[in-house]
Amino acid sequence: MLDHIGLTVSDFDRAKAFYDAALAPLGITVVMSVGAEETGAFAFLGYGPTADRRDIQAGKPSFWIGGGETATGPMHVAFTAPDRAMVDAFHAAALAAGGRDNGGPGLRPHYHPNYYGAFVFDPDGRNVEAVCHAPA
């Protein structure tokens, strides 16, 4: 159901130091970094396990922090979709229900080559996403 969740942080370096230390005992560390030059806004760090666990695949970021202003909302949550058509349907339904567009359906290759997602702001300004990781 949930693919990943992200928080906007007020002090990126302080938050990184905190989560690096707090998550280390769980075997969770930064497994992906997306720079401001790639997003056009702020840098993001994705945390995940370094080794396969029963609950999650090694190297898959499931918890994200992002620096800067709350340009992408105070919180981000992403739901899994088994195919790209469902991502498209999510985006259309969310807009019809009063959501505001925050990035239409499409590939986001800076995450990985098959990352197909769509983003909307919910009525409270949270960044909600549907994502499919499967190839077309």
C-alpha positions as YAML, in Angstrom:
chain: A
units: angstrom
residues:
- id: 1
  name: MET
  ca: [0.00, 0.00, 0.00]
- id: 2
  name: LEU
  ca: [2.50, 2.65, 1.10]
- id: 3
  name: ASP
  ca: [5.57, 3.00, -1.05]
- id: 4
  name: HIS
  ca: [7.33, 5.81, 0.82]
- id: 5
  name: ILE
  ca: [6.80, 8.85, 3.01]
- id: 6
  name: GLY
  ca: [8.70, 12.13, 3.14]
- id: 7
  name: LEU
  ca: [9.04, 15.01, 5.54]
- id: 8
  name: THR
  ca: [10.01, 18.60, 4.85]
- id: 9
  name: VAL
  ca: [12.65, 19.61, 7.37]
- id: 10
  name: SER
  ca: [13.57, 23.10, 8.52]
- id: 11
  name: ASP
  ca: [17.31, 22.39, 8.88]
- id: 12
  name: PHE
  ca: [18.52, 19.79, 6.40]
- id: 13
  name: ASP
  ca: [21.94, 19.18, 7.98]
- id: 14
  name: ARG
  ca: [20.52, 18.89, 11.49]
- id: 15
  name: ALA
  ca: [17.79, 16.50, 10.32]
- id: 16
  name: LYS
  ca: [20.33, 14.38, 8.42]
- id: 17
  name: ALA
  ca: [22.54, 14.10, 11.51]
- id: 18
  name: PHE
  ca: [19.52, 13.13, 13.64]
- id: 19
  name: TYR
  ca: [18.12, 10.49, 11.26]
- id: 20
  name: ASP
  ca: [21.58, 9.09, 10.44]
- id: 21
  name: ALA
  ca: [22.12, 8.41, 14.15]
- id: 22
  name: ALA
  ca: [18.57, 7.38, 15.07]
- id: 23
  name: LEU
  ca: [18.07, 4.96, 12.18]
- id: 24
  name: ALA
  ca: [21.54, 3.34, 12.23]
- id: 25
  name: PRO
  ca: [20.60, 0.79, 14.92]
- id: 26
  name: LEU
  ca: [17.76, -0.36, 12.63]
- id: 27
  name: GLY
  ca: [20.17, -0.97, 9.75]
- id: 28
  name: ILE
  ca: [18.73, 2.00, 7.88]
- id: 29
  name: THR
  ca: [20.94, 4.57, 6.19]
- id: 30
  name: VAL
  ca: [20.89, 6.97, 3.23]
- id: 31
  name: VAL
  ca: [20.49, 4.83, 0.11]
- id: 32
  name: MET
  ca: [19.59, 7.58, -2.37]
- id: 33
  name: SER
  ca: [20.35, 11.26, -2.67]
- id: 34
  name: VAL
  ca: [18.59, 13.60, -5.08]
- id: 35
  name: GLY
  ca: [20.23, 16.98, -5.45]
- id: 36
  name: ALA
  ca: [18.60, 20.37, -5.85]
- id: 37
  name: GLU
  ca: [19.92, 20.52, -9.41]
- id: 38
  name: GLU
  ca: [17.87, 17.41, -10.23]
- id: 39
  name: THR
  ca: [14.63, 18.53, -8.56]
- id: 40
  name: GLY
  ca: [14.85, 22.19, -9.47]
- id: 41
  name: ALA
  ca: [14.13, 23.07, -5.84]
- id: 42
  name: PHE
  ca: [15.68, 21.35, -2.83]
- id: 43
  name: ALA
  ca: [17.85, 18.35, -2.00]
- id: 44
  name: PHE
  ca: [16.30, 15.13, -0.70]
- id: 45
  name: LEU
  ca: [17.71, 12.07, 1.04]
- id: 46
  name: GLY
  ca: [16.07, 8.65, 0.88]
- id: 47
  name: TYR
  ca: [16.65, 6.21, 3.75]
- id: 48
  name: GLY
  ca: [16.38, 2.45, 3.53]
- id: 49
  name: PRO
  ca: [18.04, -0.75, 4.74]
- id: 50
  name: THR
  ca: [21.52, -1.66, 3.55]
- id: 51
  name: ALA
  ca: [20.72, -5.39, 3.59]
- id: 52
  name: ASP
  ca: [17.56, -7.30, 2.69]
- id: 53
  name: ARG
  ca: [15.13, -7.61, 5.55]
- id: 54
  name: ARG
  ca: [11.85, -9.48, 5.73]
- id: 55
  name: ASP
  ca: [9.97, -6.18, 5.66]
- id: 56
  name: ILE
  ca: [11.79, -4.26, 2.91]
- id: 57
  name: GLN
  ca: [14.23, -4.72, 0.06]
- id: 58
  name: ALA
  ca: [17.83, -3.53, 0.52]
- id: 59
  name: GLY
  ca: [18.55, -0.20, -1.10]
- id: 60
  name: LYS
  ca: [14.91, 0.87, -1.51]
- id: 61
  name: PRO
  ca: [14.32, 4.29, 0.03]
- id: 62
  name: SER
  ca: [11.05, 4.32, 1.97]
- id: 63
  name: PHE
  ca: [11.64, 7.32, 4.23]
- id: 64
  name: TRP
  ca: [12.67, 10.68, 2.79]
- id: 65
  name: ILE
  ca: [13.67, 14.06, 4.17]
- id: 66
  name: GLY
  ca: [13.79, 17.20, 2.07]
- id: 67
  name: GLY
  ca: [15.33, 20.55, 2.80]
- id: 68
  name: GLY
  ca: [14.16, 24.08, 2.25]
- id: 69
  name: GLU
  ca: [10.76, 25.62, 2.34]
- id: 70
  name: THR
  ca: [7.57, 23.63, 2.36]
- id: 71
  name: ALA
  ca: [7.29, 24.04, -1.42]
- id: 72
  name: THR
  ca: [6.27, 20.41, -1.75]
- id: 73
  name: GLY
  ca: [3.95, 20.51, 1.25]
- id: 74
  name: PRO
  ca: [4.67, 19.76, 4.89]
- id: 75
  name: MET
  ca: [4.53, 16.02, 4.25]
- id: 76
  name: HIS
  ca: [4.72, 13.62, 1.33]
- id: 77
  name: VAL
  ca: [3.15, 10.17, 1.08]
- id: 78
  name: ALA
  ca: [3.28, 7.81, -1.91]
- id: 79
  name: PHE
  ca: [0.99, 4.89, -2.62]
- id: 80
  name: THR
  ca: [1.99, 1.95, -4.79]
- id: 81
  name: ALA
  ca: [0.27, 1.22, -8.08]
- id: 82
  name: PRO
  ca: [0.76, -2.06, -9.96]
- id: 83
  name: ASP
  ca: [0.69, -0.37, -13.36]
- id: 84
  name: ARG
  ca: [0.98, 3.02, -15.01]
- id: 85
  name: ALA
  ca: [-2.71, 3.19, -15.92]
- id: 86
  name: MET
  ca: [-3.57, 3.22, -12.21]
- id: 87
  name: VAL
  ca: [-1.14, 6.12, -11.67]
- id: 88
  name: ASP
  ca: [-2.93, 8.02, -14.46]
- id: 89
  name: ALA
  ca: [-6.34, 7.19, -12.94]
- id: 90
  name: PHE
  ca: [-5.19, 8.31, -9.47]
- id: 91
  name: HIS
  ca: [-4.07, 11.68, -10.84]
- id: 92
  name: ALA
  ca: [-7.34, 12.27, -12.72]
- id: 93
  name: ALA
  ca: [-9.48, 11.22, -9.74]
- id: 94
  name: ALA
  ca: [-7.50, 13.35, -7.29]
- id: 95
  name: LEU
  ca: [-7.85, 16.44, -9.49]
- id: 96
  name: ALA
  ca: [-11.58, 15.78, -9.95]
- id: 97
  name: ALA
  ca: [-11.93, 15.51, -6.16]
- id: 98
  name: GLY
  ca: [-10.39, 18.96, -5.62]
- id: 99
  name: GLY
  ca: [-6.68, 18.19, -5.48]
- id: 100
  name: ARG
  ca: [-4.17, 20.57, -7.06]
- id: 101
  name: ASP
  ca: [-1.69, 19.29, -9.61]
- id: 102
  name: ASN
  ca: [1.90, 18.94, -8.39]
- id: 103
  name: GLY
  ca: [3.31, 16.96, -11.31]
- id: 104
  name: GLY
  ca: [1.34, 14.98, -13.83]
- id: 105
  name: PRO
  ca: [1.83, 11.31, -14.63]
- id: 106
  name: GLY
  ca: [5.19, 10.52, -16.14]
- id: 107
  name: LEU
  ca: [8.60, 8.98, -15.79]
- id: 108
  name: ARG
  ca: [10.96, 10.36, -13.15]
- id: 109
  name: PRO
  ca: [14.27, 8.81, -14.31]
- id: 110
  name: HIS
  ca: [16.31, 10.72, -11.72]
- id: 111
  name: TYR
  ca: [14.84, 8.24, -9.18]
- id: 112
  name: HIS
  ca: [15.26, 5.16, -11.42]
- id: 113
  name: PRO
  ca: [14.52, 4.34, -15.09]
- id: 114
  name: ASN
  ca: [11.05, 2.81, -14.48]
- id: 115
  name: TYR
  ca: [9.82, 5.29, -11.83]
- id: 116
  name: TYR
  ca: [6.40, 6.40, -13.09]
- id: 117
  name: GLY
  ca: [4.58, 8.72, -10.71]
- id: 118
  name: ALA
  ca: [1.98, 11.44, -10.41]
- id: 119
  name: PHE
  ca: [1.71, 14.07, -7.68]
- id: 120
  name: VAL
  ca: [-1.14, 16.18, -6.27]
- id: 121
  name: PHE
  ca: [-1.60, 18.44, -3.29]
- id: 122
  name: ASP
  ca: [-4.47, 17.34, -1.06]
- id: 123
  name: PRO
  ca: [-6.88, 19.97, 0.41]
- id: 124
  name: ASP
  ca: [-4.45, 20.59, 3.31]
- id: 125
  name: GLY
  ca: [-1.41, 21.03, 1.08]
- id: 126
  name: ARG
  ca: [0.17, 17.60, 1.56]
- id: 127
  name: ASN
  ca: [2.01, 16.15, -1.42]
- id: 128
  name: VAL
  ca: [0.29, 12.85, -2.32]
- id: 129
  name: GLU
  ca: [1.69, 10.54, -4.98]
- id: 130
  name: ALA
  ca: [0.92, 7.30, -6.76]
- id: 131
  name: VAL
  ca: [3.93, 5.43, -8.13]
- id: 132
  name: CYS
  ca: [4.55, 2.38, -10.28]
- id: 133
  name: HIS
  ca: [8.06, 0.88, -10.37]
- id: 134
  name: ALA
  ca: [7.34, -1.72, -13.06]
- id: 135
  name: PRO
  ca: [8.56, -1.31, -16.64]
- id: 136
  name: ALA
  ca: [6.01, -0.25, -19.25]
...
